[in-house]
Amino acid sequence: MSVSLRKYPYPYQAMLAICSDLDETPNKEIYFETARYLNTTEETSLGKGVGLEVGNTIYFDMPEHNFSYTNTDDDGRQKIHQLIDSGHIDCLHSFGDFVKDRALIEKHWNAIQAGKRKIEVWVDHAQAPTNLDNDIMQGQGAEVGKSAYHSDLTVQSGMLPFIWKGRVTSCVAQNAKRSYQALLNKKQIKASLKTIALEFAKGWFARLGNKKYAMHKDNKVLRKSELVDGTEINEFMRCNPSWGGVSCFDQARGIHFVLTKEVLDTLVKKQGCSILYSHLGKVHSVAQPFTSETRRTFELLADYNNNKRILVTTTRRLLGYNRTINELSFEVKKELGETNIYLTTAYIGKDLNGLTWYVDRPELTNLYINNVKCTELVINDQSESEQASISIKWDYLIFPRIGKSDDS
C-alpha cells in the first residue's frame, strides 16, 4: 500500500499567480477590461481574452489619476463588488495614500465586508500610512497607538490571514532550490550579472541571520511570521524574475521581459510556485493599453496553463493551497479491501481543491475529510511518467458578466 501527497494539483508541475498592484491604473475601463482580458476568452478592448484565472488588488482614497474604490463611480463600485464576490479582486492594496485615521479605516473596511466573499489578502502599498509593515514599507497599521493602527480590526479578527510586507526575490520558482538560471540575459550581461550577484548576496545575508532577507534563504512562498504588535500572520513573498532587478519591468509595459519562455520553463523544471510582483495598470498608453508584445506574453502563459504545465490562479487561491499543504495531516488505513485516506485539516472549500494523492488502486480508494467521505474525488488519467492518482476536483472561479465600462 503506497500513498503519498503530490506537490501540486494533477497534472500540473508548477503554480503561478500574477499579483498586480493597481497603482496608476488610469481609469475604470482599463481596470475592468484587463480583468476581462485575463479571465475570459471574449473580445475585449485589449484584445481577445486569454482565459486564465487572475485576481487583482483594490484600494480606496487615492489621487484623482489613480483608479480606486473611492475615485470611481457607482457603476465602478458595483463591478468591484461583483469581482470581489467572484474572487477576481482578492487583495487589498492598503487603504490608500489618504487614509490616515481609524474612522476612515472602519468606513472602508465595512464597505468591502458587505458581500458574500471577503478579501483575505493584504498587500502593502508604497508609503501608505495603513501599511502593516513598519520596516520595508514604513506603515502604522500594526503600531499600537498610532492613528492608522488597524491590525486588531483586520488581522486579529482573522479576516486577513495572508499579508505581504514588501519582500520580493529575483528568483523564479519558490518552494524549490534557489535558481539564478533564468536571470542571465546574454544581451544584457552586465545588468543581469549584477542582478544575480545582488540576489546571491541576499541569500548569504539571510544565512548569516539578516531578518530582512530571511525568506530568501528558504525560498518558500509562504511562512509563519508576526506583525510588530505580535499578531501572527501568514507572510508571503513575491518574485520579479527580471534580468534588470526586482524593480525593473514590474508593470504591463515590460512584462514581456519577465514572463519569458526561459522563466516559465525554469518554473516548470524546478516544480516551483511563484507569485509575480507586477503593476498591470501601468499600461503602454490609455489609447493602447497592451502592445502586441504584451498580448503575446499572456498568450504564452495561457499555453503553459492550457497544456497543464503551470496552474495559473489567483493570489488568494495559490496561498490557500500552500497553507493547506503546509498544515494538513493524513493517515492511510486498509479496510475491507479498500484504501481509506483520512485527511485532517482546518480548512474547507476551495482551499482543498486540487489536493492529489498517488495511490496503487484509485478505484478502491476513498478520501475522508475530517471523517466525512469526500464525494468530489476524481480518478486521474494515469500517464506513462506518473503513478496512478486521485484528486479533489479543482473548481475554477466563474467570471461575472460585467461587460465594458460605461465610460468607454
Salt bridges, closest charged atoms under 4 A:
ASP21 OD2 - HIS93 NE2 3.61
ASP21 OD1 - ARG238 NH1 2.90
ASP21 OD2 - HIS279 NE2 3.53
ASP23 OD1 - HIS93 NE2 2.91
ASP23 OD2 - HIS125 ND1 3.14
GLU24 OE2 - LYS282 NZ 3.97
GLU33 OE2 - ARG36 NE 2.82
GLU42 OE1 - ARG36 NH1 2.49
GLU53 OE2 - ARG317 NH1 3.16
ASP61 OD1 - HIS108 NE2 3.22
ASP73 OD2 - LYS28 NZ 3.00
ASP74 OD1 - ARG77 NH2 3.02
ASP75 OD2 - LYS28 NZ 2.78
ASP75 OD2 - LYS79 NZ 3.22
ASP97 OD1 - HIS125 NE2 2.91
GLU106 OE2 - ARG102 NE 2.97
GLU120 OE1 - ARG316 NE 2.66
GLU143 OE1 - LYS146 NZ 2.66
ASP152 OD1 - ARG102 NH1 2.88
GLU199 OE2 - ARG178 NH1 3.12
GLU199 OE2 - HIS216 ND1 2.95
ASP218 OD1 - LYS217 NZ 3.16
GLU235 OE2 - ARG167 NE 2.63
GLU235 OE1 - ARG223 NH2 2.97
ASP250 OD2 - HIS279 ND1 3.59
ASP265 OD2 - LYS261 NZ 2.73
ASP265 OD1 - ARG309 NH2 3.91
GLU293 OE1 - HIS256 NE2 3.33
GLU327 OE2 - LYS224 NZ 2.79
ASP351 OD1 - ARG316 NH1 3.00
ASP351 OD2 - ARG323 NH2 3.16
GLU363 OE2 - ARG361 NE 3.69
GLU386 OE2 - ARG6 NH2 2.65
ASP395 OD1 - LYS393 NZ 3.79
